[in-house]
Amino acid sequence: TTTTIRPKRNYTKKPLDRLKRPRNGYMIYMNEVYDDVKRKHPNLKFGELSSLIGVQWKEMSKAQQ
C-alpha cells in the first residue's frame, strides 16, 4: 500500500473579541444533568452519556424544555 501525504491546512485564528453564540436549551440541559447521569452510569463513555441525555431530552415535553 502507498500512503499519500496531505498538505497542511491553513486555519485562520478567530479574533479574541468575537462574540460567542448563546447556548441553546439542549446545551443548558446537558450541563445541568451531565454530572448526575455520569454518577448513575460511571462506566459509560462521553458519547454514550450524550446519547442517553439526548434520549431524555427528546422524551421531555416542550414545556419542560
N, C-alpha and C positions, 0 to 999 in steps of 0.2 A: 504494500500500500504506500501511496505517496501522501505526504502532508503538504498542505498549502499554507503559506504564511499570509495572514491577513494584515493589511495596513492598519496602523493605529488610528483610532477615531479621534477627531478633534472635538472635544467637549467644550462648550462655552460656559464660563462661570456665570452664575446668576448674580445680579447685584445684591449686595447685603441689605440695602434698604427696600428691597422688593416686598410687597405685602403678600402674606400667605393667605391661601383660601381659608375661609372658616370651615370648621369641621361639620360634617353632616350628622344627622341624627344617629346613623348606624355607628359612626366612629365614637360619638359620645357614649352610646350604649355599650360598645365594646370596651371602652376604657373603664366603665363602671363595673362591669360584670366579669372581666377577664380574671382577676385575682381569685374570685370565688370559684369560678369554673376550674381554674388551674388547681386549686386546693382539692376539689372534688374528684378531679381526674389528673393526678400527678404524672402519670405515665404517658399522656398524650403529648405529641409534638405541637409546635405553634400552628402549623397548617391544620391539624386535626382539631385543635381547640377553636380555631377561627371558623371552621366548618360547623362545629357544634353550636357556637354562638350565632352563626348565620341562620341555622335552623330555628333557634329560639327566636331570633329577630323576625323571621318570616311568619312564625306562629302567632306573634303579637298582633293585636288589632291596631288599626290606625290611631285610635285614641290613646293607646298605651305608648305608641312610638312617639 
